[in-house]
Amino acid sequence: MTEFATPRGTVDILPDDWAHWDFVVDTARRIAGLYGYRRIETPTLGDVSLYVRATGEATDIVQKEMYAFRDQGGDDLTLRPEGTAHVVRAYFQHVLNRLPQPVKLYYIERMYRREAPQRGRLREHHQFGCEAIGSADPAVDVEMLALLHQFYGALGLSGLTLHLNSMGDGACRPAYLQALTAYLQVHQAELAALDRERLSRNPLRVLDTKEARSQAVVAGAPSILDYLCIPCREHWHAVRAGLEALSIAYEVDPALVRGLDYYTHTVFEFQAPYEGAQSAVGGGGRYDGLAETLGAPPTPGIGFGSGIERLILTMKEQGVMPPPPARLRVYVAHVGQDAASAAGRVSTALRAVGVAVIMSFGSRSLKAQMKAANSAGAYYALIIGEDEVSTGTVTLRDLASGQQMTLPESEVAAAVVPWDTPPPGLETRDSK
Ligand code: HAM
């Protein structure tokens, strides 16, 4: 132990965690590729004003969660709290608007929010996110939801619910806000203190409440869906029809407003079937007004972010295991000085042909080395002792069955490489 530990709300990702991580990240990359998304990575640092303008002054992110600071040169910077603002900034900075539209980009990046840490809620988390910029076609919304649906299916998750809503746009939202504010003001005394304060800053945030006493009020609030203007209603119906044509189930959720101010039209969230505020495994929506907010020409866009830690939590909750590593691993054990140098030679020869090898270090008993081989998860032990050194051979042992064979050192690489098919006299663990 030292006196140091990870900062609150941050975690180490240890070797045993990587089977899940690699599986989620590889699946994300594969599925994004199937839909024609190409990878982008933006800097972890961003201008504070980019996030204030993009996500909105009255959001939790801007009010209390950004890791913002003034650097030695006087620049106001923050660790990236979310992915969309930087990607839209990059789209204009690199004139991607000249490419065929929409431009489809994905990222796998760390995000930083100074939230109260709890299960599934971290101060540093990772998101797989996609942004499709440059098309207002509702078919883009549908395709993005199909991508997410396929992604979660490929991870082996089940029982997720897709919540869907429309936020309207600049033409119809003001009338809705007026009606909502009037309603909430009438019921102000019934709201939790936090929500009374939200009502004064941004009434939409009240719909997002986690406070039980406010939820009763929210249940009776006017629905934004009753206030949509004709273009918003058409978009909403087109998205719903598109999902139905693909048999993607969803629930209309008029209280889904999301925690960021840039949304217009479609908003959505995939929720895992367990209780609590941390059930959203992914969410996003359209942001057709965002480009203008950042001083760029009006440009529609839509995207989502999906929290990788929450996905892994949900996989574990549901007992979904990542596929076992396909590559066979050999543990090289040796006894005696000459054997150690033979072990180094054989290990290098095996790695040169792509076989993963763990070689024993130091001088330990064969028994201790066999124990280490088992706990490393090796399929085979390759044993070199005095007899093997004197005859230029090695002994290969199948650790599951205990069967073994002795063969010339020069033949080991050839014998081990094709071991997806068992070598004569030995079975592989997979074939049992
Ligand atoms: P968000 O809903 O704030 O949206 O985050 C997206 C996802 O990231 C959440 O659904 C959740 O899975 C995960 N997440 C968020 N905060 C945390 C946290 N503190 N700890 C662990 N996981 C977390 C956005 O960030 C938008 N940029 C999504 C988007 C992209 N909208 C349009 N394009």
Boltz pocket constraint, residues with backbone or C-beta under 6 A from the ligand:
constraints:
  - pocket:
      binder: B
      contacts: [[A, 81], [A, 82], [A, 83], [A, 84], [A, 113], [A, 115], [A, 120], [A, 121], [A, 122], [A, 123], [A, 124], [A, 125], [A, 126], [A, 127], [A, 129], [A, 130], [A, 131], [A, 259], [A, 260], [A, 270], [A, 280], [A, 281], [A, 282], [A, 283], [A, 284], [A, 285], [A, 286], [A, 287], [A, 302], [A, 303], [A, 304], [A, 305], [A, 306], [A, 307], [A, 308], [A, 309], [A, 310]]
      max_distance: 6.0
